[in-house]
Amino acid sequence: MKTNKQLKRESIRHWKRMKKLSVEDIWAGKERPSPGNCAFCDQYYWVRDCEGCPVKKHTGKSVCEDTPYRKAMTLYKDIQFNYHRRLSDFRKAVQAEIDFLEGLSCE
């Protein structure tokens, strides 16, 4: 079992890769903001109500409610389904998620 610090590093690496995606990458589903691509979710998503996840400990809510993840996911889906969202807006939302994760306590 990985430590929360290791999971945090993996999650941040995932989001940094997300920030580099092109519209074509998003259309192809190269990498996506989803529980299947999150190191924290990999360990805690299937646990009752995300119990033990540092994100839940920080927000008090499960499934990443009240985090920048939600906006990034919405913008990703809008781009994916060609709703004419700007990639720059998506990248700003991704950076907000990176900043959130970097500030997360994982002790």
FENQUIMO-V314908 format. One record per backbone hydrogen bond with DSSP energy under -1.0 kcal/mol. CO is the residue of the C=O (numbers start at 1). NH is the residue of the N-H. If there is no record, write none. Layout:
# FENQUIMO-V314908
co	nh
CO	NH
CO	NH
This chain:
# FENQUIMO-V314908
co	nh
3	7
4	8
5	9
6	10
7	11
8	12
9	13
10	14
11	15
12	16
13	17
14	18
15	19
18	21
22	26
23	27
24	28
25	30
26	29
32	34
34	37
35	38
38	42
39	43
40	44
41	45
44	47
47	50
48	51
50	53
53	57
54	58
55	59
56	60
62	65
67	70
68	72
69	73
70	74
71	75
72	76
73	77
74	78
75	79
76	80
77	81
78	83
79	82
86	90
87	91
88	92
89	93
90	94
91	95
92	96
93	97
94	98
95	99
96	100
97	101
98	102
99	103
101	104
